[in-house]
Amino acid sequence: MTTAVSGLVKIGKTDNFQERMRFLENNGYYNVAGLKRSFAIELEDYDDKESLLHEIFSKHQVGNSELFALDLDLVKQLLLSFAGKVIYPENINKTREFDVLATARQQNAKFTFYKKGLVDGDQIHFISDNSIIATVIGERDVEYRGQSWKLSPLTREIFTDKNQQNSSGAYQGANYWQYNGKKLKDLPDISTSYNR
C-alpha cells in the first residue's frame, strides 16, 4: 500500500484482502494515514515470503512496523517475480508489468527533477493535455490526484485512462511532460548548487 507520506509504503499479508484494505484505507496504520491499495499477489507460503521481504528491506523499515521507506516500483517488481496470481490490480500481465517497471526504474534512475532545476511544488503538464497537471514532491516523485507517482508509471496510467498506448509499451515519462513549455527531457541539467 502507498501512504500519505511520499516514499513510505506498507508491505504486509492478509487472508482477507478486501476487508483488510478497507480497514487500512479508513483507519491508517502505525499513526500513518492515507493508505491506498497499490498491489497484491496471492502466494503460497505467504508467511515465508513476507518474512523474506521484511529481511531484504530491513534497513528501510520504520521501527518494527510494516512500513518501509522504499521505491514502490522496486517492491512491485520483486513481488511480480514470485510465482502467484496478481489480485490487485486485476487482469495484468505479470511478465509485461515486470518489464515495464524494470524499464521505468532504469529511466527514473537517470532522470531527476532536481537535476533539471525543478523544486518541490513546481507543476508539470502532460504534453498532449495541458489540463493534466502533476506537482513535484521529490527528486523523482510527483503528486497526481492525491497519490505519489514516479513519472513513467504515471505516464502509463494516463495513457491507460485515455484508452491509448504507445507502440513500444514503455513510457519514458520525461518525454511526455513539460515545464514552462519545454519537455522535461530537453531541460538542461543544472549544477547541484544552483538555486532558483
C-alpha positions as CSV (number, residue, x, y, z in Angstrom):
1,M,0.0,0.0,0.0
2,T,1.0,3.6,-0.5
3,T,0.7,6.1,2.3
4,A,0.2,9.8,2.7
5,V,4.0,10.1,3.2
6,S,5.8,10.1,-0.2
7,G,8.2,7.2,-0.4
8,L,6.7,5.3,2.5
9,V,5.0,2.0,1.7
10,K,3.3,-0.7,3.7
11,I,4.2,-4.3,3.0
12,G,2.1,-7.0,4.7
13,K,0.0,-10.1,4.3
14,T,-3.7,-10.9,4.9
15,D,-6.1,-13.7,4.5
16,N,-8.9,-11.4,3.6
17,F,-7.7,-8.8,1.1
18,Q,-10.8,-6.7,0.6
19,E,-11.7,-6.4,4.3
20,R,-8.1,-5.6,5.3
21,M,-7.7,-3.0,2.6
22,R,-11.0,-1.3,3.6
23,F,-9.9,-1.2,7.2
24,L,-6.4,0.2,6.5
25,E,-7.7,2.8,4.0
26,N,-10.3,4.0,6.6
27,N,-8.1,3.8,9.7
28,G,-4.5,4.1,8.7
29,Y,-1.6,2.1,10.2
30,Y,1.0,2.9,12.8
31,N,-0.1,6.6,13.0
32,V,0.2,6.9,9.2
33,A,-2.9,7.9,7.2
34,G,-3.8,8.0,3.6
35,L,-3.1,4.3,2.8
36,K,-4.2,3.2,-0.6
37,R,-4.1,-0.3,-2.1
38,S,-1.4,-0.5,-4.8
39,F,-0.5,-4.1,-5.5
40,A,-1.4,-7.5,-4.2
41,I,-0.4,-11.0,-5.2
42,E,-1.8,-14.3,-3.9
43,L,1.1,-16.6,-2.9
44,E,1.8,-20.0,-1.4
45,D,4.0,-19.8,1.7
46,Y,3.0,-16.2,2.2
47,D,4.3,-16.1,5.8
48,D,7.8,-17.0,4.5
49,K,7.5,-14.6,1.6
50,E,6.6,-11.7,4.0
51,S,9.5,-12.6,6.3
52,L,11.8,-12.6,3.3
53,L,10.6,-9.2,2.1
54,H,11.0,-7.8,5.6
55,E,14.5,-9.2,5.8
56,I,15.5,-7.9,2.4
57,F,14.2,-4.4,3.2
58,S,15.1,-4.4,6.9
59,K,17.4,-1.4,6.5
60,H,14.4,0.6,5.2
61,Q,12.0,-0.5,7.8
62,V,10.3,2.0,10.2
63,G,10.8,0.5,13.7
64,N,9.1,-2.9,14.0
65,S,6.2,-1.8,11.7
66,E,5.3,-3.0,8.2
67,L,6.2,0.5,6.9
68,F,9.3,0.9,4.6
69,A,11.0,3.9,3.0
70,L,11.2,2.3,-0.5
71,D,10.5,2.9,-4.1
72,L,7.1,1.3,-4.7
73,D,8.1,0.1,-8.1
74,L,11.0,-1.9,-6.7
75,V,8.6,-3.7,-4.3
76,K,6.1,-4.4,-7.1
77,Q,8.9,-5.8,-9.3
78,L,10.1,-8.1,-6.6
79,L,6.5,-9.3,-5.9
80,L,6.0,-9.9,-9.6
81,S,9.0,-12.2,-9.6
82,F,7.2,-14.6,-7.2
83,A,5.0,-17.4,-8.6
84,G,1.5,-16.4,-7.8
85,K,-1.7,-14.7,-9.0
86,V,-1.9,-10.9,-9.1
87,I,-5.2,-10.0,-7.4
88,Y,-4.8,-6.2,-7.4
89,P,-4.9,-4.5,-9.8
90,E,-6.9,-7.1,-11.7
91,N,-6.1,-8.5,-15.2
92,I,-2.5,-7.5,-15.6
93,N,0.1,-9.5,-17.5
94,K,2.8,-10.2,-14.9
95,T,5.7,-10.5,-17.4
96,R,4.8,-7.3,-19.2
97,E,4.2,-5.4,-16.0
98,F,7.6,-6.6,-14.7
99,D,9.3,-5.4,-17.9
100,V,7.5,-2.0,-17.8
101,L,8.6,-1.5,-14.1
102,A,12.2,-2.5,-14.9
103,T,12.3,-0.1,-17.8
104,A,10.7,2.7,-15.7
105,R,13.1,2.2,-12.9
106,Q,16.1,2.3,-15.2
107,Q,14.8,5.5,-16.8
108,N,13.9,7.1,-13.4
109,A,17.4,6.4,-12.1
110,K,18.8,8.6,-14.8
111,F,16.2,11.5,-14.6
112,T,15.7,13.7,-11.5
113,F,13.6,16.8,-11.2
114,Y,16.3,18.4,-9.1
115,K,19.0,17.9,-11.8
116,K,16.7,19.8,-14.2
117,G,16.3,22.7,-11.8
118,L,12.8,21.9,-10.6
119,V,11.9,22.0,-6.9
120,D,9.2,20.6,-4.7
121,G,5.9,22.4,-5.5
122,D,6.7,23.0,-9.2
123,Q,3.9,21.9,-11.5
124,I,4.4,20.0,-14.7
125,H,1.9,19.5,-17.5
126,F,1.1,16.5,-19.7
127,I,2.2,17.4,-23.2
128,S,-0.9,16.2,-25.1
129,D,-3.3,17.6,-22.5
130,N,-2.2,20.7,-20.6
131,S,-5.1,20.3,-18.1
132,I,-3.3,17.2,-16.7
133,I,-1.0,18.6,-14.0
134,A,1.3,16.9,-11.6
135,T,3.2,18.5,-8.7
136,V,6.9,17.8,-8.0
137,I,7.2,16.3,-4.4
138,G,10.6,14.8,-4.5
139,E,13.7,14.1,-6.6
140,R,11.9,11.6,-8.7
141,D,8.3,11.8,-7.4
142,V,5.2,13.8,-8.3
143,E,1.8,14.0,-6.8
144,Y,-1.2,13.4,-9.1
145,R,-4.8,13.2,-7.8
146,G,-3.5,12.9,-4.2
147,Q,-1.2,10.0,-4.9
148,S,2.6,9.8,-5.2
149,W,3.9,8.6,-8.5
150,K,7.2,8.0,-10.4
151,L,6.9,9.8,-13.8
152,S,7.0,6.7,-16.1
153,P,4.3,4.7,-14.3
154,L,2.1,7.8,-14.1
155,T,2.5,8.4,-17.8
156,R,1.5,4.8,-18.5
157,E,-1.5,5.2,-16.2
158,I,-2.6,8.4,-18.0
159,F,-2.3,6.6,-21.4
160,T,-4.4,3.7,-19.9
161,D,-7.1,6.2,-18.6
162,K,-7.3,7.7,-22.1
163,N,-7.5,4.2,-23.6
164,Q,-4.3,4.9,-25.6
165,Q,-1.0,3.1,-25.8
166,N,2.3,4.0,-27.3
167,S,3.8,1.5,-29.8
168,S,6.6,0.2,-27.6
169,G,4.6,-0.2,-24.3
170,A,7.4,1.6,-22.5
171,Y,6.8,5.1,-21.2
172,Q,9.8,7.5,-20.7
173,G,8.0,10.0,-18.5
174,A,10.3,12.9,-19.3
175,N,9.2,12.7,-23.0
176,Y,5.6,13.2,-22.2
177,W,5.7,16.1,-19.6
178,Q,6.7,19.7,-19.8
179,Y,7.7,22.5,-17.6
180,N,7.4,26.1,-18.8
181,G,6.7,24.9,-22.3
182,K,9.7,22.6,-22.6
183,K,9.8,18.8,-22.5
184,L,11.4,17.7,-19.3
185,K,13.9,15.6,-21.2
186,D,15.0,18.7,-23.1
187,L,15.7,20.8,-20.0
188,P,19.4,21.2,-19.4
189,D,21.0,19.6,-16.3
190,I,22.0,22.2,-13.7
191,S,24.7,22.4,-11.1
192,T,23.6,20.9,-7.8
193,S,24.4,24.3,-6.2
194,Y,22.0,26.1,-8.4
195,N,19.2,27.7,-6.5
196,R,16.2,29.5,-8.1
